[in-house]
Amino acid sequence: MSADSSSEKKPALRPLPSVQMALLPNELRARRNKRLVVGSVVAAIVLGFVFVWLVRGVLPETWAWVEATFDPDDTAAALATAPTGDIVTATVDGGIEREPSPEERLALERSRPNARYETLFGGVPSFRGALLNAGLEAEECNQIEQVLQHIVDFRRCRPEHRLVVERDENGALKHFEYHPSATEFVEVSRGEDGHFRAEQIRIKVEREPVARAASVQTSIGDGLVEIGLPAGLATFFTEAFEGRINFPLQAREGDVFRVIIDEERVDGEFLRYGRVHALEYDGQRTGNAQAFYYEAPNVPGQFYDDTGRAMQGGWLRTPLRYDRLSSRFNPRRFHPILKRMMPHLGIDYAASTGTPVWAAADGRVKFAGRKGPNGNLVTIRHSGGFESHYAHLHRIKGGIRPGAFVKQRELIGFVGSTGRSTGPHLHFGLKKYSRYIDPSTELNGPGLRMPARDLPAFNEEVAARKTQLSSIADAPALVAGADEPLVEQVDEIMD
């Protein structure tokens, strides 16, 4: 019996799977099915979130319809409790109304009949972009651009310029204005034939000459600021009296200056200061000096003394309005950096980058371009064997090229710091028969006398200006101050 039981066969057991053992086909199938189910569930969840985001964020009208369809009670309650008032509403599918966005509200207000509104040009890169931002349709933009193309230089538009739009009783564009400044604008109106026509309109500027006076404490510029005038008017004193008054050396604390200048207003609102009519400087070292601006018929205006002689001669004494003289003409200057004798054959006028530079006299351009340590250089050949040089320019004006003829005070470039330069300034050099000379002594000759035919009218105006200068009620008296120049004189190496 034991033998029979021992001889009985037992079922064979499958060994436990190891890491190295491959799965059976049915096990592989089960694993693939499980992965497919999990992936489908995750994909469905992601697509559901994307669908909700699209419906609520991109298609708000569709979402409102969904809410109204599946939860009408809540929607009706929300509409019942919504605030009332003068609010424009937008209707969506299903009859549901909602409050428009700020952009939609603005568009509705601009398109309604008889609307008139104003907007800024803004920071858009094109005139059409500004028109679109102002609420004009594409066809309206085409019409406005076409009628303005020969009147407005679209490249000169600035963000602060103003646009005015007006619509008729049907909501169609009736009137358009482009305001590039406070004194002029372009008006576009639709005629009876339906076509637009443009007209450039200049606004009347009211001008009233006012007289001011102040004493010098630190500088003329600071004195001008104290009486409410721009400090930049100090350049008119240096230009008018240069050659007669050396302000850096002769100005003293306690000196008195007077000025007559136009106040310009538009519709009673102050706009700016305009033409300078008269200047007077009364100093301890300078004595009394006066200059009167006069513009005869067909003659460029300039400053004259009270006898009718021009304050400036055949040359501009300074080819720009500068802040200070940073270095004078010195043929035996010892260069503090290079430690050797290095002549400075010109005058350095320190001024801000971009300050306009003028031709000192009539002449023909000999050179205009980049030239070594001079940076951007313009050389002009004049009559009498003279040549003038303008170095370190930030930019040379377009059209200034060799062979071009330029007139005195014509713009030729802008102050910069190109070439061998330590700061923005103009190096002004003057040559006579191939030898450099000091511009400050050569260009300070007497000016021409006014033609006799213009003297009667000039004398009458000068008499009125003198009366106005002497009748300034709060003008300070000349007071003797310190016997030291207002500004310490330094020879600054800028080239």
C-alpha positions as CSV (number, residue, x, y, z in Angstrom):
1,M,0.0,0.0,0.0
2,S,2.8,2.3,0.8
3,A,4.4,1.4,-2.5
4,D,1.2,2.4,-4.4
5,S,1.1,5.8,-2.6
6,S,4.7,6.5,-3.3
7,S,4.3,5.7,-6.9
8,E,1.4,8.1,-7.3
9,K,2.4,11.2,-9.5
10,K,2.0,14.8,-8.2
11,P,1.2,17.7,-10.6
12,A,4.2,19.7,-11.8
13,L,4.4,23.3,-10.4
14,R,5.5,26.3,-12.6
15,P,8.6,28.0,-11.1
16,L,8.3,31.5,-9.8
17,P,9.0,34.2,-12.4
18,S,12.3,36.0,-12.1
19,V,13.4,39.4,-13.3
20,Q,14.9,37.8,-16.3
21,M,11.9,35.7,-17.3
22,A,9.7,36.9,-20.2
23,L,5.9,37.4,-19.5
24,L,3.4,35.1,-21.0
25,P,1.2,36.3,-23.9
26,N,-1.9,36.7,-21.8
27,E,0.0,38.8,-19.2
28,L,1.4,41.1,-21.9
29,R,-2.2,41.6,-23.3
30,A,-3.5,42.5,-19.8
31,R,-0.8,45.0,-19.2
32,R,-1.4,46.8,-22.6
33,N,-5.1,47.0,-21.9
34,K,-4.4,48.6,-18.5
35,R,-2.1,51.2,-20.0
36,L,-4.7,52.0,-22.7
37,V,-7.4,52.5,-20.2
38,V,-5.3,54.8,-17.9
39,G,-4.1,56.9,-20.9
40,S,-7.6,57.3,-22.2
41,V,-8.8,58.6,-18.8
42,V,-5.9,61.1,-18.5
43,A,-6.5,62.3,-22.1
44,A,-10.2,62.8,-21.5
45,I,-9.5,64.8,-18.3
46,V,-6.9,67.1,-20.1
47,L,-9.2,67.6,-23.1
48,G,-12.1,68.5,-20.7
49,F,-10.0,71.2,-19.0
50,V,-8.9,72.6,-22.4
51,F,-12.5,72.7,-23.6
52,V,-13.7,74.5,-20.5
53,W,-10.9,77.0,-20.8
54,L,-11.7,77.7,-24.4
55,V,-15.3,78.1,-23.8
56,R,-15.0,80.4,-20.8
57,G,-12.0,82.4,-21.8
58,V,-12.1,82.6,-25.6
59,L,-15.8,82.0,-26.3
60,P,-17.7,83.7,-23.4
61,E,-20.9,83.9,-25.4
62,T,-20.9,80.1,-25.9
63,W,-20.3,79.6,-22.1
64,A,-23.2,81.9,-21.3
65,W,-25.4,79.8,-23.6
66,V,-24.2,76.6,-21.9
67,E,-25.0,78.1,-18.4
68,A,-28.4,79.3,-19.6
69,T,-29.2,75.9,-21.2
70,F,-28.2,73.6,-18.3
71,D,-28.9,75.9,-15.3
72,P,-31.6,78.4,-16.3
73,D,-32.7,79.1,-12.7
74,D,-29.3,80.4,-11.6
75,T,-28.9,82.5,-14.8
76,A,-32.3,84.1,-14.3
77,A,-31.5,84.8,-10.6
78,A,-28.1,86.4,-11.7
79,L,-29.9,88.6,-14.2
80,A,-32.5,89.6,-11.7
81,T,-29.9,90.7,-9.2
82,A,-27.6,92.5,-11.8
83,P,-27.2,96.3,-11.2
84,T,-29.3,98.6,-13.3
85,G,-28.5,101.9,-14.8
86,D,-27.3,103.5,-18.1
87,I,-25.3,100.4,-19.2
88,V,-25.1,99.2,-22.7
89,T,-25.6,95.4,-22.9
90,A,-24.7,92.9,-25.6
91,T,-27.1,90.1,-26.6
92,V,-25.8,86.6,-27.2
93,D,-27.4,83.5,-28.5
94,G,-30.3,82.4,-26.2
95,G,-31.4,86.0,-25.4
96,I,-28.9,86.4,-22.5
97,E,-27.6,89.9,-22.0
98,R,-24.2,90.8,-20.4
99,E,-22.2,93.9,-19.5
100,P,-19.6,94.6,-22.3
101,S,-15.9,94.8,-21.6
102,P,-14.2,98.2,-21.4
103,E,-12.9,97.8,-24.9
104,E,-16.4,96.9,-26.2
105,R,-17.9,99.8,-24.3
106,L,-15.3,102.2,-25.8
107,A,-15.9,100.9,-29.3
108,L,-19.7,101.4,-28.9
109,E,-19.3,104.9,-27.6
110,R,-17.1,105.9,-30.5
111,S,-19.4,104.4,-33.1
112,R,-22.6,105.9,-31.9
113,P,-24.3,108.7,-33.9
114,N,-22.9,112.3,-33.5
115,A,-20.0,111.0,-31.4
116,R,-17.0,113.3,-31.0
117,Y,-13.9,112.3,-29.1
118,E,-10.2,112.9,-28.9
119,T,-7.3,110.5,-28.5
120,L,-3.5,110.5,-28.6
121,F,-1.4,109.2,-31.4
122,G,0.2,106.8,-29.0
123,G,3.3,104.6,-29.4
124,V,2.2,102.8,-32.6
125,P,4.7,102.6,-35.4
126,S,2.4,103.8,-38.2
127,F,-0.2,106.5,-38.9
128,R,-2.7,103.7,-39.9
129,G,-2.1,102.0,-36.5
130,A,-3.1,105.3,-34.7
131,L,-6.2,105.6,-36.9
132,L,-7.3,102.0,-36.1
133,N,-6.7,102.6,-32.4
134,A,-8.8,105.7,-32.7
135,G,-11.8,103.6,-33.8
136,L,-11.7,104.1,-37.5
137,E,-12.6,101.3,-39.9
138,A,-10.2,100.1,-42.5
139,E,-11.9,101.9,-45.4
140,E,-12.0,105.1,-43.4
141,C,-8.2,104.8,-42.7
142,N,-7.6,104.4,-46.5
143,Q,-9.6,107.6,-47.2
144,I,-7.8,109.7,-44.5
145,E,-4.3,108.5,-45.5
146,Q,-5.0,109.2,-49.1
147,V,-6.1,112.8,-48.5
148,L,-3.3,113.5,-46.1
149,Q,-0.4,111.9,-48.0
150,H,0.8,115.2,-49.5
151,I,0.1,117.3,-46.4
152,V,1.3,115.3,-43.4
153,D,4.8,113.7,-43.1
154,F,3.8,110.5,-41.4
155,R,7.4,109.9,-40.4
156,R,7.3,112.9,-38.0
157,C,4.3,111.7,-36.0
158,R,4.9,111.6,-32.2
159,P,3.0,109.8,-29.4
160,E,1.9,113.1,-27.9
161,H,0.1,114.3,-31.1
162,R,-3.7,114.5,-30.9
163,L,-6.4,113.0,-33.1
164,V,-10.0,114.2,-33.1
165,V,-12.8,112.1,-34.6
166,E,-16.4,113.2,-35.2
167,R,-19.3,111.1,-36.7
168,D,-22.6,112.1,-38.2
169,E,-26.1,111.2,-37.2
170,N,-25.7,107.8,-39.0
171,G,-22.5,107.0,-37.3
172,A,-20.3,107.6,-40.4
173,L,-17.1,109.5,-40.2
174,K,-17.8,113.2,-40.8
175,H,-14.8,115.1,-39.5
176,F,-11.2,114.3,-38.6
177,E,-8.4,116.5,-37.1
178,Y,-4.6,115.8,-36.7
179,H,-2.9,118.1,-34.2
180,P,0.9,117.9,-34.4
181,S,1.4,121.1,-32.3
182,A,-0.5,123.7,-30.3
183,T,-0.3,126.3,-33.2
184,E,-1.4,124.3,-36.2
185,F,-3.5,121.3,-37.2
186,V,-4.9,119.5,-40.2
187,E,-8.7,119.3,-40.7
188,V,-10.3,116.7,-42.8
189,S,-14.1,117.0,-43.6
190,R,-16.5,115.1,-45.8
191,G,-18.1,117.2,-48.5
192,E,-21.6,117.0,-49.9
193,D,-20.3,114.7,-52.7
194,G,-19.1,112.2,-50.1
195,H,-15.4,112.9,-50.7
196,F,-12.9,114.0,-47.9
197,R,-11.0,117.2,-48.3
198,A,-8.1,118.3,-46.1
199,E,-7.1,121.8,-45.0
200,Q,-4.1,122.9,-42.9
201,I,-5.1,125.5,-40.3
202,R,-2.8,127.7,-38.3
203,I,-4.0,128.9,-34.9
204,K,-3.6,132.5,-34.1
205,V,-0.8,133.1,-31.6
206,E,-1.2,136.1,-29.4
207,R,2.2,137.8,-28.7
208,E,2.8,140.4,-26.0
209,P,6.3,141.8,-25.3
210,V,7.2,141.7,-21.6
211,A,10.2,143.2,-19.9
212,R,12.1,141.5,-17.1
213,A,15.2,142.4,-15.0
214,A,17.4,140.6,-12.5
215,S,20.8,140.8,-10.9
216,V,23.6,138.4,-11.4
217,Q,24.5,136.2,-8.4
218,T,26.1,133.1,-9.9
219,S,25.3,133.4,-13.6
220,I,22.9,135.0,-16.1
221,G,21.1,131.7,-16.5
222,D,20.4,131.4,-12.8
223,G,19.2,135.0,-12.8
224,L,16.8,134.2,-15.7
225,V,15.4,131.2,-13.9
226,E,14.7,133.4,-10.8
227,I,12.5,135.7,-12.8
228,G,10.6,132.9,-14.5
229,L,12.5,132.8,-17.9
230,P,14.3,129.9,-19.4
231,A,18.0,129.7,-18.6
232,G,18.8,129.1,-22.3
233,L,18.1,132.8,-23.0
234,A,21.6,133.4,-21.6
235,T,23.0,132.4,-25.0
236,F,21.4,135.5,-26.6
237,F,23.5,137.6,-24.3
238,T,26.7,135.8,-25.2
239,E,25.9,136.0,-28.9
240,A,24.8,139.6,-29.0
241,F,27.7,141.0,-26.9
242,E,30.5,138.6,-27.7
243,G,33.5,140.7,-28.9
244,R,32.4,143.5,-26.5
245,I,31.9,141.6,-23.3
246,N,34.0,138.6,-22.2
247,F,31.4,137.2,-19.8
248,P,33.7,134.5,-18.2
249,L,36.3,137.1,-17.3
250,Q,34.3,140.3,-16.8
251,A,30.9,139.3,-15.3
252,R,30.7,140.1,-11.6
253,E,28.2,139.4,-8.8
254,G,25.8,142.3,-8.6
255,D,25.7,143.1,-12.3
256,V,22.2,143.8,-13.7
257,F,20.6,142.6,-17.0
258,R,17.4,143.4,-18.7
259,V,15.5,141.6,-21.5
260,I,12.4,142.2,-23.5
261,I,10.8,139.0,-24.9
262,D,7.5,138.0,-26.4
263,E,5.1,135.9,-24.3
264,E,3.1,133.7,-26.7
265,R,-0.4,132.6,-25.8
266,V,-3.1,130.5,-27.6
267,D,-6.7,131.2,-26.5
268,G,-5.3,133.0,-23.4
269,E,-3.2,130.0,-22.3
270,F,0.6,130.5,-22.1
271,L,2.4,128.6,-24.8
272,R,6.0,129.6,-24.8
273,Y,8.5,132.5,-24.9
274,G,9.2,133.8,-28.4
275,R,11.3,136.5,-30.0
276,V,13.9,138.4,-27.9
277,H,13.5,142.1,-28.8
278,A,16.1,143.8,-26.7
279,L,18.9,143.0,-24.3
280,E,20.8,145.2,-21.8
281,Y,23.8,144.3,-19.5
282,D,25.0,146.8,-16.9
283,G,28.2,145.5,-15.2
284,Q,31.0,146.8,-13.0
285,R,33.7,145.8,-15.5
286,T,31.6,145.9,-18.7
287,G,29.8,149.2,-18.4
288,N,26.3,149.5,-20.0
289,A,25.7,147.6,-23.3
290,Q,22.4,147.3,-25.3
291,A,21.4,145.3,-28.3
292,F,18.1,145.5,-30.3
293,Y,16.7,142.9,-32.6
294,Y,15.4,144.3,-35.9
295,E,14.2,142.6,-39.1
296,A,14.0,145.0,-42.1
297,P,11.9,144.1,-45.1
298,N,13.6,141.3,-47.2
299,V,16.6,141.3,-44.8
300,P,17.3,138.6,-42.2
301,G,16.8,139.9,-38.6
302,Q,19.7,140.4,-36.3
303,F,20.9,142.4,-33.3
304,Y,22.1,146.0,-33.7
305,D,23.4,148.6,-31.4
306,D,21.4,151.8,-30.9
307,T,23.2,153.5,-33.9
308,G,22.1,150.8,-36.4
309,R,25.4,148.9,-36.7
310,A,25.2,145.1,-36.6
311,M,26.5,143.5,-33.4
312,Q,28.1,140.8,-35.5
313,G,30.5,141.2,-38.4
314,G,30.8,139.1,-41.6
315,W,31.5,136.1,-39.5
316,L,29.5,134.4,-36.7
317,R,31.5,134.9,-33.6
318,T,30.3,131.6,-32.4
319,P,28.9,128.9,-34.7
320,L,26.6,127.4,-32.0
321,R,24.9,128.2,-28.7
322,Y,27.3,126.7,-26.2
323,D,27.5,126.1,-22.4
324,R,31.1,127.2,-21.9
325,L,34.5,127.6,-23.4
326,S,36.3,124.4,-22.4
327,S,39.6,125.2,-24.2
328,R,41.0,128.2,-26.0
329,F,43.4,128.6,-28.9
330,N,47.0,127.9,-27.6
331,P,49.8,127.1,-30.0
332,R,52.2,126.2,-27.1
333,R,49.9,124.1,-24.9
334,F,51.6,121.4,-22.9
335,H,49.3,118.4,-23.0
336,P,48.8,117.1,-19.4
337,I,48.1,113.5,-20.6
338,L,50.6,113.1,-23.4
339,K,53.3,115.0,-21.5
340,R,54.5,116.9,-24.5
341,M,53.9,120.2,-26.3
342,M,50.8,119.8,-28.4
343,P,49.3,123.0,-29.9
344,H,45.5,123.5,-29.6
345,L,44.7,125.2,-32.9
346,G,41.1,126.1,-32.3
347,I,38.5,126.8,-29.7
348,D,36.5,124.1,-27.9
349,Y,32.9,124.9,-27.2
350,A,31.3,122.5,-24.6
351,A,27.6,121.9,-25.4
352,S,25.1,119.1,-25.2
353,T,25.0,116.3,-27.8
354,G,22.7,117.3,-30.6
355,T,23.2,121.1,-30.3
356,P,22.9,122.6,-33.8
357,V,26.1,123.8,-35.4
358,W,26.0,126.6,-38.1
359,A,28.3,127.7,-40.8
360,A,30.3,130.7,-39.6
361,A,30.2,132.4,-43.0
362,D,29.2,131.8,-46.6
363,G,31.3,129.3,-48.3
364,R,31.7,126.0,-50.2
365,V,32.1,122.6,-48.4
366,K,35.6,121.2,-48.9
367,F,35.3,118.1,-46.7
368,A,32.5,116.3,-44.9
369,G,33.0,112.9,-43.3
370,R,35.0,110.9,-40.8
371,K,38.6,112.0,-40.4
372,G,40.8,110.3,-37.7
373,P,41.0,112.1,-34.3
374,N,38.6,114.8,-35.6
375,G,35.7,112.3,-35.8
376,N,33.0,113.6,-38.0
377,L,34.5,116.8,-39.6
378,V,33.1,119.5,-41.9
379,T,35.6,121.9,-43.6
380,I,34.3,125.0,-45.4
381,R,36.3,127.2,-47.8
382,H,35.5,130.9,-47.6
383,S,36.5,134.0,-49.5
384,G,39.8,135.8,-48.6
385,G,41.8,132.5,-48.2
386,F,39.8,131.4,-45.1
387,E,38.9,127.8,-44.1
388,S,36.7,126.9,-41.1
389,H,36.7,123.5,-39.4
390,Y,34.0,121.9,-37.3
391,A,35.2,118.7,-35.6
392,H,33.8,115.9,-33.3
393,L,30.2,116.3,-34.7
394,H,27.7,113.7,-33.6
395,R,26.1,113.8,-37.1
396,I,26.6,115.8,-40.3
397,K,23.4,117.3,-41.7
398,G,22.1,115.6,-44.9
399,G,23.1,117.4,-48.0
400,I,26.3,118.8,-46.5
401,R,28.9,117.2,-48.9
402,P,32.0,118.4,-50.8
403,G,31.1,121.0,-53.4
404,A,27.8,122.1,-51.7
405,F,27.4,125.9,-51.1
406,V,26.3,127.0,-47.6
407,K,25.2,130.3,-46.3
408,Q,26.1,131.9,-43.0
409,R,24.1,130.4,-40.1
410,E,23.0,127.5,-42.2
411,L,22.8,124.2,-40.2
412,I,25.7,121.9,-41.1
413,G,25.7,119.4,-38.2
414,F,25.2,118.6,-34.5
415,V,27.5,118.6,-31.5
416,G,28.9,115.3,-30.5
417,S,32.0,113.5,-29.1
418,T,33.3,111.5,-32.1
419,G,37.0,110.9,-32.7
420,R,39.5,111.7,-30.0
421,S,37.2,113.4,-27.5
422,T,36.4,113.1,-23.8
423,G,33.0,114.7,-23.9
424,P,30.5,116.4,-26.2
425,H,31.9,119.6,-27.7
426,L,32.6,121.4,-30.9
427,H,36.3,122.0,-31.9
428,F,36.1,125.1,-34.1
429,G,39.3,125.9,-36.1
430,L,40.1,128.7,-38.5
431,K,42.7,128.8,-41.2
432,K,44.0,131.7,-43.3
433,Y,46.3,130.8,-46.2
434,S,47.1,127.3,-44.7
435,R,48.0,128.8,-41.3
436,Y,45.8,128.3,-38.2
437,I,44.8,131.5,-36.5
438,D,42.9,132.4,-33.3
439,P,39.1,132.6,-34.1
440,S,38.4,134.8,-31.1
441,T,40.5,137.6,-32.4
442,E,39.8,137.2,-36.1
443,L,36.0,137.0,-36.0
444,N,35.3,140.0,-33.8
445,G,35.4,142.8,-36.3
446,P,32.7,145.5,-36.5
447,G,29.4,144.7,-38.1
448,L,27.9,146.4,-41.1
449,R,25.7,149.5,-40.7
450,M,22.0,149.3,-41.5
451,P,20.9,150.7,-44.8
452,A,19.8,154.4,-44.5
453,R,16.4,153.6,-45.8
454,D,15.7,151.4,-42.7
455,L,17.0,153.8,-40.1
456,P,13.9,155.9,-39.4
457,A,11.7,152.8,-38.6
458,F,14.6,151.3,-36.6
459,N,15.2,154.5,-34.6
460,E,11.5,154.6,-33.7
461,E,11.4,151.1,-32.5
462,V,14.7,151.5,-30.5
463,A,13.2,154.5,-28.7
464,A,10.2,152.5,-27.6
465,R,12.4,149.6,-26.5
466,K,14.6,151.9,-24.4
467,T,11.6,153.3,-22.7
468,Q,10.4,149.8,-21.9
469,L,13.7,148.8,-20.5
470,S,14.1,151.8,-18.3
471,S,10.6,151.5,-16.9
472,I,10.8,148.0,-15.4
473,A,9.3,148.6,-12.0
474,D,11.2,146.0,-10.0
475,A,14.6,146.3,-11.7
476,P,17.5,145.9,-9.2
477,A,20.2,148.5,-9.0
478,L,23.8,147.8,-9.9
479,V,25.7,146.7,-6.8
480,A,29.5,146.3,-6.5
481,G,30.3,142.8,-5.5
482,A,33.3,140.5,-5.3
483,D,36.1,141.4,-7.7
484,E,36.4,137.8,-8.9
485,P,35.0,136.2,-12.1
486,L,31.8,134.3,-11.6
487,V,33.2,131.1,-13.1
488,E,36.7,129.7,-12.5
489,Q,38.6,129.6,-15.8
490,V,40.0,126.1,-16.7
491,D,41.6,124.8,-19.8
492,E,39.8,121.5,-20.1
493,I,41.3,118.9,-22.5
494,M,38.5,117.6,-24.6
495,D,40.2,116.5,-27.8
